[in-house]
């Protein structure tokens, strides 16, 4: 690729990144944080999903940030945002309308636990849902080669007090009880294994709490490993030992 062709490619990537971050992150199944930042890894994965952009890596994004379009972006702590944003993320106003069914992707390993205990957001990330199954698959494949797409009974959950927030074509939520989640069934064997692991973890936690931690820098010495077993018999001499010693000397005289 010639120098001019390479520069054109860099400029095109800059325009694509600006469109994603400034105009329509939801179109690429991305939800920025409250400051408008998107993790660079997530951003690059979203770009890689687009036809003709499978080759993009961190180095290509760095070229954009060093080029003519660098003023359009800001990078902080491995996150990237556009300096101009034409979208709004509002977590103060719940969705006025909800489709009956929304979809949410989970990792295949997490699927059994989710079916039993439900979904809950982390401190950093809200649950992201879509009314399009393909969009959920796209999100899920960024974290798992074979994600499980769950059906969320959104309207029924909303009627029971579960709040959903709209973000353009996506929906955000803090938690979804298992009552409102439908998906592939989980075998009894897997459920039994999960319960056994939980019981084992609970027992270990109880033992840990019952164990009184030693003071920092101290340790417990077992009696069988005492290097001086007679040391315990040695102690402060009883009172009056001097008088007894004098009496013994007098008698010898």
Steps between C-alpha positions, in 0.01 A plus 500: 500500500640837397540789738199683357279189512611436858411855602157467339443182702601679821262786421218256426559325831491836676162579344365159598617542861349846514169372367492223762599714798327823407186399312385146558679270747182294545503409131822312575361356824717725716391684814740777612543581867366817661793700360458369147796261508504155343768241587751486215482121483122512460527774239754309293290182515200696374705641212634153414143378451451744213572379149839620380625587850599159637867600497473792745715477812612737775787622281255620233297692757825657624568624146162674501578659835830631362350618170287787378194386694666479840306804628174308456587240763616461855662192656516434872578179690465278190165660420413723208232761431422768246528860610155558348202278579159506334334242721384504860507234769228573755464269799244722669210430264383139455374378164142604421447202271647152515471213252360181655831318453856628520817298450815489711822304434691313771810285496432129466670433835276753675180366344411244774547751783301767318206268445489428872593838653425756231709781356664785688716783372852562624619821663641622167262358238123488468321212334459570128196362318360523151177415324709343222650156556779556248614811685525298820702231326734772377549628855536152645763384252733773619536310829417141411531300178167331572288737710153408621226746407228520763147630458396764751130552565541874512140614534424247773818601686413869468158438651676350804723803549806415292616819331635516143674804356506572127825575320390561146452148354622324817366460852688509830411340830650446846356155572258239368364226729507145366117500496510717186778314316443224246776303331643156430426261790777405739550131585441377855858377517636850442261650755607239756867576436430870550327435833787281619750772414294758684471281808874436498570872466265578789670244725844637416378851574365392840831334587687812393283722720539270801878507472642786707780665305830545678650843551718621212851361531407230752468124461380199697765248606389141548620341826641200315725730299630702797883506472531534882237279668639577848464872446140486616616379846731795528332806627508765761630361828251494782514756772723425802758302311781717639396430860485127434848511353641680806340247737658214307845657528457557876410137559811385314714711728 
